[in-house]
Amino acid sequence: MGAILDLVEKMRTPMGMVVTIVVIAAAVFFVRWVFSDDDKK
């Protein structure tokens, strides 16, 4: 639980917000790539 609270505190900093947005965007693109790859087969 302490580790989650540490991550939330880091996300509140400006750099933490940027990193969070980049990680979420990368995850979205990865999921889209995986599902579009399955649809083409």
Rosetta blueprint (number, residue, H / E / L):
1 M L
2 G H
3 A H
4 I H
5 L H
6 D H
7 L H
8 V H
9 E H
10 K H
11 M H
12 R L
13 T L
14 P H
15 M H
16 G H
17 M H
18 V H
19 V H
20 T H
21 I H
22 V H
23 V H
24 I H
25 A H
26 A H
27 A H
28 V H
29 F H
30 F H
31 V H
32 R H
33 W H
34 V H
35 F H
36 S H
37 D H
38 D H
39 D H
40 K H
41 K L
